[in-house]
Amino acid sequence: PGAMYTEGTRKEWVNHEKSRFTILWGGLLGLGTGAILGAYIGLILGGTFLRGFDIHEAIGIEGYELTTYLGGLLGAVGGAMLGIRLMSRRASSDSNITP
């Protein structure tokens, strides 16, 4: 009468849900951390190397602002990818050990 869950399949389901949450959490942490670090590095590099150019007259924003936005965007994407990759490795290694 219907499919009954055994203890083994329930543990597998719980481990699967924990690993999905772990991967999601890693992606969100990587997104935030990458955006902050990328924007900071972009601000430093843009303020250092783009100070002498007249980018403001050409596109309407200063060069350091442009590199801050681009650094934040690239850092967010890269950080999210790195966070997902690291946490998926951790989740797969944790799922091999059942309580």
N, C-alpha and C positions, 0 to 999 in steps of 0.2 A: 504493500500500500504506500506508494510514493517513495521518493529517494530519501533515505535517512542519512544524516551526517554521522560519520564515524569520528572518533577522536582524532585520528590522523588527518582527515580532510579538514577538520575545524582548525587544527594547528597550522596547516598549510595556508588556509584562508587568512588567519590572523597574521601570520608572517608576511603574506602578500600585501595585506593592508598596511602593515607597519613599514614595509619597504617602499610602498607608494608614497606614504606620508613623509618618509625620510628623504626620498628623492625630491619631492615637492619643496620641502623645507630647505634642502641644499640649493635648489634653484633660486628660491627667494632670497636666501642669505647671499648667494653669489651675485644676484642682480643688484641688491642694495650696496654691497661692499664694492663691487666693480664700478658702479656708477659714481660713487664718492671718490674712489681712488683714481679712476679715469679722468674725472673732472678736475681733480687737484693736479694731476700730472699735466693735463692739457693747459691749465691755467699757468703753471710754472713755465712750461715750454713756450706757450704763446706769448707770455709776458717777456720772456727772455729773447726769443728769436724774431718775433714779428713786430717789435716795437718801432723799428725804423721804417717800415712799409706803410704806405697810405691806403690801407685796406678799407678804412672807414669811408673814404670818398667813393670807392668803387662799389661796395656792396651794402653799406649802411650800418654795419656794426664793426666794432673794433676787432683786431686780430686775436687778442687774448680771449675775447668772448666766444669767437668762433671755435677756437681750439678747446675751450672749456666745454662747449656743447658737444662737439665731436668726440672729445675724450670721454665725456660722460656716457654718450651713446655706445661707443665702442667698448668701454669698460663694462657697461651693463650687460651687453650681449656676451662678451667674453667671460665675465664673471658668472653669469647664469649657466653658460655651457660648462665651465670648469666645476661649478658647484654641483650640477647634475651628474657629471662624470665621476667626481669624487664620492658623492653620496650613493650613487648606484653601485660602485665598487664595494662600499661599506655595507650596503643593504644586502648585496649578494653574498658577502662573506659572513654576515650575521645570520642569514637565512639557513646556512648549512648547519648551524647549531640550534637544535630544537630544545626547548625547556622541558 
